[in-house]
Amino acid sequence: MITVKSLTKRYARTLAVDHISFEVQKGQIVGFLGPNGAGKTTTMRILTCFLPPSEGSANVAGFDVLEQPMEVKRRIGYLPESPPVYPEMEVREYLSFVGKLKGMSGANLAKRVSEVAERCAIADVQSKLIAKLSKGYRQRVGLAQAIIHNPDVLVLDEPTAGLDPKQINETRDLIKSLAGDHTIILSTHILPEVEQTCEQVIIINQGKVVATDTVHNLQNRARGVESVLVEVEGRDSALDSKTVQQRLEKVSGVSRVVFREAHENRSSFEVESLKDRFIRADLARAVVEAGWNLNELHATAVSLEKVFLQLTGGEKVAPEVPAAAAQISEGEPQ
């Protein structure tokens, strides 16, 4: 459905995209990730025909983005981070307007507006002004306009940005329901969202693709690093979390100890090993010999965040609420 070969984009002296190649199969949901300045946004703008490539080729639904941009645009639905809605219009009026821009008319347009309103759960607000809708409803309206013409490919940029947890779950479920009927490229800063939604991941760094694989296979790449959750409890005296952390850091093979939380006389930590070192037995021995109770010790799943940091050279990822949701900063050259 999407084929990119040696795609390159230069901005004066800046090489934003450097001969990248990848393929996306029909019906897949693909997460497109990259840190600040990686070239991700530039690549998406080329695929949606907002920018021409400097070199290489990109083919969407059988059409070349440079030679047949209008044919590509007819087959793409695009939801930017800020939904392209007109606040002064009613929802149904706006969707009809977008449908006409896409070449639809008459009974077919009216039927399609009703279908996408139902599918995006906005049927109950069709007669309301968009200006009076919550951010969650505006996001759904934005998604409805992207699929109004039943495109082959959907390009979604931060589709859950600014939504509350309930709205995020609803939007994720909706996106997953669209797979199969549409090929979806999902750009997001929230790594757990990719883990929960996408089948395949493309990671781009410094203008180059550094990984293209399933989430499961990417996680397996990092399993040479053991990540262990440890909960320690004091016995006769109050537990000093800092002392425990320093003791765990001295265990042979440990590369990093991260304090997680403390409750009464208990503290928990995430401990990460050096490559190909297994540290659980030594951690347990260190805790017992220090005179503390070992309440919990088990290996944790390798997160996509850890894989991302390994592949992109360890760029820091800032936590978002909830703490499990990590973000990557965005901002490629325009």
C-alpha positions in Angstrom: 0.0 0.0 0.0 2.9 2.4 0.8 6.4 1.9 -0.6 9.2 4.3 0.1 12.6 3.9 -1.6 15.7 6.0 -0.9 13.5 9.0 0.0 15.6 12.1 0.7 14.7 15.7 1.6 17.1 18.6 1.9 16.4 22.0 3.4 19.3 24.2 2.2 22.3 22.8 4.2 20.1 20.5 6.4 19.6 16.9 5.4 16.2 16.2 7.0 15.5 12.8 5.5 18.5 10.6 4.4 17.7 7.9 1.8 15.1 6.1 3.9 13.2 3.0 2.6 10.3 1.1 4.1 7.0 -0.6 3.2 3.6 -0.7 4.8 1.2 -3.4 3.9 -2.6 -3.0 3.2 -4.7 -2.9 6.4 -1.8 -2.5 8.8 -1.6 0.1 11.7 2.0 1.3 11.7 3.5 3.5 14.4 6.0 6.1 13.1 8.4 7.3 15.8 11.3 9.6 16.0 13.0 12.0 18.4 13.4 15.8 17.9 14.7 16.6 14.4 14.6 13.0 13.2 12.8 13.7 10.0 9.5 12.1 10.9 7.2 15.0 10.2 9.1 15.8 6.9 8.5 12.2 5.8 4.8 12.4 6.6 4.5 15.7 4.7 6.0 14.1 1.6 3.7 11.1 1.8 0.7 13.5 2.0 2.0 15.6 -0.9 2.6 18.7 1.2 6.3 18.6 0.3 8.1 17.2 -2.7 11.1 14.9 -2.1 14.6 15.9 -3.1 15.5 12.4 -4.2 14.0 8.9 -4.2 10.4 7.9 -4.5 7.3 7.3 -2.5 4.3 5.4 -3.8 0.9 5.5 -2.1 -1.9 3.2 -3.2 -0.2 2.7 -6.5 0.5 6.3 -7.3 3.7 8.3 -7.1 3.6 11.3 -4.7 5.7 13.5 -7.1 4.2 12.5 -10.4 0.6 11.9 -9.4 -0.1 14.0 -6.2 -3.8 14.5 -6.9 -4.4 10.8 -7.2 -2.5 10.3 -3.9 -4.5 13.0 -2.1 -7.8 11.3 -3.2 -6.7 8.1 -1.4 -5.4 9.7 1.8 -7.2 10.8 4.8 -5.2 13.2 7.1 -5.7 14.2 10.7 -3.1 16.7 11.8 -2.4 17.3 15.5 -4.9 20.2 15.6 -8.1 19.0 13.8 -8.8 21.1 10.7 -12.4 22.0 11.8 -14.4 25.2 11.4 -15.8 26.2 14.8 -18.6 28.3 13.3 -20.1 25.3 11.4 -22.4 22.6 12.7 -20.9 19.1 12.8 -23.1 17.6 10.0 -22.7 20.8 7.9 -18.9 20.6 8.3 -18.7 16.9 7.3 -20.9 17.6 4.3 -18.6 20.5 3.3 -15.5 18.2 3.5 -17.3 15.5 1.6 -18.0 17.9 -1.3 -14.4 19.0 -1.3 -13.6 15.3 -1.8 -15.9 15.1 -4.8 -18.9 13.5 -3.1 -22.5 14.7 -3.6 -26.2 13.8 -3.2 -27.5 10.8 -1.5 -24.1 9.2 -1.4 -22.7 12.1 0.6 -25.7 12.2 3.0 -25.3 8.4 3.6 -21.6 8.7 4.2 -21.9 11.5 6.6 -24.4 9.5 8.7 -22.0 6.4 8.5 -18.9 8.3 9.7 -20.9 10.1 12.4 -22.1 6.8 13.8 -18.7 5.1 13.5 -16.8 8.0 15.2 -19.5 8.3 18.0 -20.6 11.9 17.1 -24.1 11.2 15.9 -25.5 12.7 19.0 -23.8 16.1 18.3 -24.4 16.4 14.6 -26.6 19.5 15.0 -24.2 21.3 17.4 -21.7 24.0 16.6 -18.2 22.7 16.6 -17.1 25.6 18.7 -19.3 24.2 21.6 -17.8 20.7 21.5 -15.3 19.4 24.0 -11.7 18.6 22.7 -12.6 14.9 22.7 -15.5 15.5 20.4 -13.5 17.8 18.2 -10.9 15.1 17.8 -13.6 12.6 16.7 -15.0 15.2 14.2 -11.4 15.5 12.9 -11.2 11.7 12.5 -14.6 11.7 10.8 -13.5 14.2 8.2 -10.4 12.1 7.5 -12.4 9.0 6.7 -15.4 10.7 5.0 -14.3 9.7 1.5 -13.3 6.2 2.7 -9.6 6.6 1.8 -7.2 3.7 1.4 -4.6 5.3 3.7 -5.1 7.3 7.0 -2.3 9.5 8.3 -2.9 10.4 11.9 -0.7 12.9 13.7 -1.0 12.8 17.5 -4.7 11.6 17.4 -5.0 11.4 21.2 -3.1 14.6 22.1 -4.8 16.5 25.0 -7.5 14.0 25.6 -8.4 12.6 29.0 -7.8 8.8 29.8 -11.4 7.8 28.9 -11.2 9.7 25.5 -7.8 8.2 24.8 -9.1 4.7 25.2 -12.1 5.4 23.1 -10.0 6.9 20.3 -7.5 4.0 20.4 -10.4 1.5 20.1 -11.8 3.5 17.2 -8.4 3.5 15.4 -8.0 -0.2 15.9 -11.5 -0.8 14.5 -10.4 1.1 11.3 -7.6 -1.4 10.6 -8.2 -3.7 7.7 -10.5 -1.2 6.0 -7.7 1.4 6.0 -3.9 1.3 6.1 -3.0 3.6 9.0 0.2 5.5 9.8 0.1 6.7 13.4 2.5 9.4 14.5 2.6 9.8 18.3 4.8 10.9 21.2 3.2 8.4 23.6 5.1 5.1 23.3 2.6 2.9 25.2 0.0 4.0 22.6 2.1 2.4 19.9 2.5 -0.8 22.0 -1.3 -1.0 22.4 -2.4 0.1 19.0 0.2 -0.7 16.3 1.2 -3.9 14.6 4.4 -2.6 13.1 6.8 0.2 14.2 9.1 2.4 12.0 11.7 4.3 14.1 13.6 7.1 12.4 16.6 8.9 13.9 18.8 11.6 12.4 17.0 11.3 9.0 17.6 7.5 8.8 15.3 4.5 9.5 17.0 2.6 12.4 14.3 -0.1 12.8 11.3 -1.4 11.0 9.6 -4.4 12.7 6.7 -5.6 14.8 6.5 -4.3 18.4 7.1 -7.9 19.7 10.3 -8.4 17.6 11.7 -5.0 18.6 11.2 -5.8 22.3 13.0 -9.1 21.8 16.0 -7.2 20.5 16.5 -5.6 23.9 16.0 -8.7 26.0 19.8 -9.0 26.5 19.2 -6.3 29.1 17.5 -7.6 32.2 15.0 -5.2 33.9 14.0 -6.3 37.4 11.4 -4.9 39.8 12.5 -5.1 43.5 10.5 -4.3 46.6 12.4 -4.1 49.9 10.9 -3.8 53.4 12.7 -2.7 56.6 12.7 -5.1 59.6 13.3 -3.4 62.9 14.1 0.2 61.8 12.7 2.6 59.3 13.9 2.0 55.8 16.1 4.6 54.1 15.3 4.4 50.4 18.5 6.1 49.4 20.6 3.6 51.4 18.8 0.7 49.6 19.3 2.3 46.2 23.1 2.7 46.9 23.3 -0.9 48.0 21.6 -2.2 44.9 23.8 0.0 42.7 26.9 -1.9 44.1 25.6 -5.3 42.9 27.8 -6.6 40.1 26.3 -6.3 36.7 23.8 -3.5 37.6 23.8 -0.6 35.2 21.1 1.6 36.7 18.7 1.7 39.7 15.6 3.8 39.5 13.5 4.6 42.6 9.8 4.0 41.9 7.9 4.5 45.1 7.8 4.3 48.9 5.0 3.3 51.2 5.3 3.1 55.0 8.4 0.9 55.5 8.6 -0.4 51.9 10.4 0.9 48.8 10.4 -0.3 45.3 13.0 0.1 42.6 13.5 -0.8 38.9 17.0 -2.3 38.4 18.5 -2.7 35.0 21.5 -4.9 34.1 24.4 -4.5 31.8 24.1 -6.3 28.4 23.8 -10.1 28.8 24.1 -10.0 32.6 21.5 -11.7 34.8 21.3 -10.1 38.2 18.2 -11.4 40.1 20.1 -13.9 42.3 22.8 -11.3 43.3 20.1 -8.7 44.0 18.2 -11.1 46.3 21.4 -12.0 48.1 22.3 -8.3 48.6 18.9 -7.4 50.1 18.9 -10.4 52.5 22.6 -9.8 53.6 21.7 -6.2 54.3 19.1 -7.3 56.8 16.0 -6.2 54.9 13.0 -8.2 53.8 12.7 -9.0 50.1 8.9 -8.6 49.4 9.1 -8.8 45.6 11.6 -9.5 42.8 10.7 -10.3 39.3 11.7 -9.5 35.7 9.7 -6.8 34.0 8.7 -6.7 30.3 11.0 -4.7 28.0 9.1 -1.6 27.1 9.1 0.0 23.7 10.7 3.1 25.5 13.8 1.1 26.3 14.0 -0.2 22.7 13.6 3.3 21.4 16.3 4.7 23.7 18.8 2.0 22.6 18.1 2.5 18.9 18.3 6.3 19.1 21.4 6.6 21.3 19.7 7.1 24.7 17.8 10.3 24.2 15.9 11.1 27.3 12.1 10.5 27.2 10.0 12.6 29.6 7.2 10.9 31.5 3.6 12.0 31.0 0.7 11.5 33.3 0.1 8.6 33.9 3.8 7.8 34.6 3.8 4.9 32.2 3.2 7.1 29.2 6.5 8.4 27.8 6.8 11.2 25.3 9.3 12.1 22.6 9.7 15.8 21.7 8.8 16.8 18.2 10.1 19.6 16.0 11.7 18.8 12.6 12.7 21.5 10.1 9.7 23.0 8.4 
